[in-house]
Amino acid sequence: MRQLLRRIARRCDTHDRYSYAVTVRLERTLGMEPSPPPASLTDTFSDPRLIDCGHAWCRSRQP
């Protein structure tokens, strides 16, 4: 049921989760000091804009 509601709301587990790469980009744009990176190397460099999750609505809403 939860997955059905997420699909209706067009929410994506891949693109709607916290991303350090996106956060640092936003902090630099706002002129803020970048926050420290997470302990995981994968979490540090993963960028959801580069991942194709297979959902058509995600491809259309990406900048």
N, C-alpha and C positions, 0 to 999 in steps of 0.2 A: 504494500500500500504506500509506503514511504517513497519508494522509487517511482511509483506512478505519479505521486504528487510533485516530486522534483521534476519529472519530465514535463508535466503540465505547466509548471512554473518556469520551465526552460532553465533549470539550474544544472550545473555541471560540476562533478566532484574534482575534475582536473583543473578547470579554469576558475573556480570560485574559492579556492583555498589560498591561504597565505603564501606569498612568494617573496623571498628575500630580494631577488633581482628587481622585481617591480617596486618594492618598497624603497630600496636604495635609489632607484631612478627618480622616484617621486620626491624623496628627501633632498636629493641634489637639485632638482628643479625648484623646490621651495627655498633653497638656500640653507637647509638645515645640515647639521653634522650627521653623516651616515651612521646608522646603528650598527653595533657589532654583529658579525656574521654568526649564523648558527653553527653548532658543533659539527653537523653533518656536511661533508663536502658536496654531496648530491643536492641537499637543500639550498646550499649557498649559490650554486650556479644554475639551478633549474629555472627555466623561464617558460611559463605557461603559453606565451604567445608562439613558441616554437613547436608546441605539441598539438598534434591532430587527434582529438578524442573521438572523431567520427560523427559528432552531432552537427547537423546542418546549421542549427541556430547559433552555435558557437563560432562557426566560420563567418557567419554574416554579421555578428556583433563585435568581432575583433577589430581594433583600429588599424 
